[in-house]
């Protein structure tokens, strides 16, 4: 196994950071690597907001499901799906007028553009994570940035064709950070060949077996919960944050593609 594969195999989320700062050189190295991330048609359909204001970090603690470690992270980056930059370029570049001259519809950004920009943003985020990992800097994704769209739109002055797809907190791991590797599903339940297939009850039991085996000694499910599927459903899928995330994304979609357009 080479050093890159070893780094990928051992990477884990870090939510406890030491007092060691991220140096300007480390920060710049992470960002420069990020800018080289793969991107659709070299359009770079993403933007990054660096949050270094302690008051804004503290606000994110509350808007992102009350996670205090966000405020303690030395480096916080919000990755946006960004079609606003290109849309503005179309407007300023006379595209609307050129379309009128040749009889071409001047198309507004749609859901497909949002999904493509979201891919760009997530690829950039993962590139930043791996760059940081190579420097001994840990990270943790914050999917809860998808919640509270209206609040985050105001906080970050987000125009119509932008959306915060993910946020990543970076920092040197605290000395006692748990480095236990959490298992993934076995390959046969992730890698499909040519077509997708669903799994029956017995296969799903085998799929969850590594996760069951990795539970801490003495761990039990809450009363009345019989398996991992039930546990995740009640702990996450119908949790208040999950409903808020759905509401927030729906609000963003209505703003991105209003009916009058």
C-alpha positions in Angstrom: 0.0 0.0 0.0 1.5 3.4 -1.0 1.3 6.5 1.2 -1.7 7.9 -0.6 -3.8 4.7 -0.2 -2.7 4.5 3.4 -3.8 8.0 4.1 -7.2 7.3 2.5 -7.6 4.1 4.5 -6.8 5.7 7.8 -8.7 9.0 7.5 -11.4 9.5 10.1 -13.6 12.4 11.3 -12.0 14.6 13.9 -14.3 16.6 16.2 -11.8 17.5 19.0 -9.0 19.9 18.0 -5.7 20.7 19.8 -4.6 24.3 20.5 -2.0 24.0 17.7 -2.9 26.5 15.1 -3.1 25.9 11.4 -0.2 27.9 10.0 -0.7 30.3 7.1 1.5 28.0 5.0 -0.7 25.0 5.8 -3.9 26.9 5.1 -2.6 28.1 1.7 -1.4 24.6 0.8 -4.9 23.2 1.5 -6.6 25.9 -0.5 -4.2 25.6 -3.4 -4.8 21.9 -3.6 -8.5 22.5 -3.5 -8.4 24.8 -6.5 -7.0 21.9 -8.5 -9.9 19.7 -7.8 -11.7 18.1 -10.8 -14.5 20.2 -12.1 -17.2 19.9 -14.8 -15.9 21.4 -18.0 -13.4 23.5 -16.0 -16.3 25.7 -15.0 -15.4 25.6 -11.3 -19.1 25.7 -10.3 -18.3 26.2 -6.6 -17.3 28.9 -4.2 -15.7 28.7 -0.8 -16.5 30.9 2.2 -13.9 30.9 4.9 -15.4 31.6 8.3 -12.9 33.2 10.6 -15.2 35.5 12.6 -15.8 33.9 16.1 -19.3 35.3 16.2 -20.2 33.7 12.9 -18.7 30.4 14.0 -20.8 30.5 17.2 -23.9 31.2 15.2 -23.1 28.2 13.0 -22.9 26.1 16.2 -26.6 26.8 16.7 -27.8 26.7 13.1 -26.0 23.4 12.4 -27.7 21.3 15.1 -25.8 22.6 18.2 -22.3 21.3 17.6 -19.9 23.2 19.9 -16.7 22.0 18.3 -17.5 24.1 15.2 -16.6 27.2 17.2 -13.2 25.7 18.2 -12.1 24.7 14.7 -9.1 26.8 13.5 -10.3 26.6 9.9 -13.9 26.5 8.8 -14.8 26.3 5.1 -18.3 26.5 3.6 -18.5 25.0 0.1 -21.2 26.5 -2.1 -22.8 25.2 -5.3 -22.2 28.3 -7.3 -23.9 29.1 -10.6 -24.2 32.8 -9.8 -20.7 33.5 -11.0 -21.4 32.1 -14.5 -24.9 33.6 -14.7 -23.4 37.0 -14.0 -20.8 36.4 -16.6 -23.6 35.6 -19.1 -25.4 38.8 -18.3 -22.3 41.0 -18.3 -20.9 39.3 -21.4 -24.0 40.1 -23.5 -25.2 36.6 -23.8 -28.9 37.7 -23.4 -28.5 40.1 -26.3 -26.7 37.5 -28.4 -29.5 35.0 -27.8 -32.1 37.5 -28.9 -30.2 38.2 -32.1 -29.9 34.5 -33.1 -33.3 33.3 -31.8 -31.9 31.3 -28.9 -33.7 31.0 -25.6 -31.7 32.7 -22.7 -32.1 29.8 -20.3 -32.1 30.4 -16.6 -30.1 28.0 -14.3 -32.2 24.9 -13.5 -32.1 21.8 -11.2 -29.5 20.1 -13.4 -27.2 23.0 -13.1 -27.6 22.9 -9.3 -26.8 19.2 -9.1 -23.7 19.7 -11.3 -22.5 22.6 -9.2 -23.1 20.5 -6.1 -20.9 17.8 -7.5 -18.2 20.4 -8.1 -18.5 21.7 -4.5 -18.3 18.3 -2.9 -15.3 17.2 -5.0 -13.6 20.4 -4.0 -14.4 19.8 -0.3 -13.0 16.2 -0.4 -9.9 17.5 -2.1 -9.4 19.9 0.8 -10.0 17.1 3.3 -7.3 14.9 1.7 -4.9 17.8 1.3 -5.3 18.6 5.0 -5.0 15.0 6.0 -1.6 14.8 4.2 -0.4 17.6 6.5 -1.6 15.9 9.7 -4.7 18.1 9.9 -8.0 16.5 10.8 -11.4 17.4 9.5 -15.1 16.8 9.9 -17.9 17.4 7.4 -21.0 19.3 8.7 -24.0 18.2 6.6 -26.2 20.3 8.8 -25.3 23.4 6.8 -28.1 22.2 4.5 -30.5 23.3 7.3 -31.8 26.8 7.9 -31.4 28.0 4.4 -33.0 31.4 5.0 -30.7 32.1 8.0 -27.5 31.0 6.1 -28.6 33.0 3.0 -28.7 36.1 5.1 -25.5 35.3 7.1 -23.4 34.8 4.0 -25.2 37.2 1.7 -25.9 34.4 -0.7 -27.4 35.3 -4.1 -30.1 33.3 -5.8 -27.9 30.8 -7.6 -25.7 29.7 -4.7 -26.4 27.1 -2.0 -24.2 25.8 0.9 -23.8 22.1 0.0 -21.4 21.2 2.9 -19.2 22.7 5.5 -15.8 21.3 6.7 -14.1 22.0 10.0 -10.3 21.6 10.1 -7.7 21.4 12.9 -4.9 19.4 14.4 -6.4 16.5 16.3 -6.4 16.6 20.0 -4.0 14.1 21.6 -6.7 11.8 22.9 -8.8 11.8 19.7 -10.3 8.4 19.0 -8.6 6.9 15.9 -10.8 3.8 15.8 -11.6 3.0 12.2 -15.3 2.6 11.8 -16.1 -0.2 9.3 -17.9 0.3 6.0 -20.3 -2.1 4.3 -18.6 -5.1 2.6 -17.7 -4.4 -1.1 -20.5 -6.7 -2.4 -23.1 -4.3 -1.0 -21.5 -1.2 -2.5 -20.1 -2.2 -5.8 -22.7 -3.2 -8.4 -21.9 -4.6 -11.8 -23.6 -3.1 -14.8 -27.0 -2.8 -13.1 -28.3 -1.9 -9.6 -29.8 -4.7 -7.4 -31.7 -4.5 -4.2 -30.9 -6.7 -1.2 -33.2 -9.1 0.7 -33.4 -9.5 4.5 -30.7 -12.1 4.7 -28.3 -10.1 2.6 -29.0 -6.9 4.5 -28.2 -8.8 7.7 -24.8 -9.7 6.3 -24.4 -6.1 5.1 -24.8 -4.7 8.6 -22.8 -7.4 10.3 -19.4 -5.5 10.3 -21.1 -2.5 11.9 -22.8 -4.7 14.5 -19.4 -6.4 15.3 -17.7 -3.0 15.7 -20.1 -1.7 18.4 -18.4 -0.9 21.7 -18.6 -3.6 24.3 -21.8 -3.5 26.2 -23.6 -1.4 23.7 -27.3 -2.0 23.4 -30.1 -0.5 21.3 -32.7 1.6 23.0 -35.7 -0.2 24.4 -37.9 -1.5 21.7 -35.3 -1.0 18.9 -34.2 -4.4 17.4 -31.6 -3.6 14.8 -29.5 -1.0 13.0 -32.2 -0.1 10.5 -34.7 0.7 13.3 -32.0 2.6 15.2 -31.0 4.8 12.3 -34.6 5.5 11.3 -35.6 6.8 14.8 -32.3 8.4 15.6 -31.7 10.3 12.4 -34.3 9.8 9.6 -37.3 11.1 11.6 -35.2 13.4 13.9 -36.1 17.1 13.9 -32.9 18.1 12.1 -33.8 15.7 9.2 -37.2 17.3 8.8 -35.6 20.8 8.9 -33.0 19.7 6.3 -35.8 18.7 3.9 -37.7 21.9 4.5 -34.6 24.0 4.0 -33.6 22.3 0.7 -37.2 22.6 -0.6 -37.1 26.4 0.2 -33.8 26.7 -1.7 -35.2 24.8 -4.7 -38.2 27.1 -4.8 -35.9 30.1 -4.8 -33.5 28.6 -7.4 -36.3 27.6 -9.8 -39.5 29.7 -9.1 -42.6 28.9 -11.1 -42.7 32.4 -12.7 -39.5 31.7 -14.6 
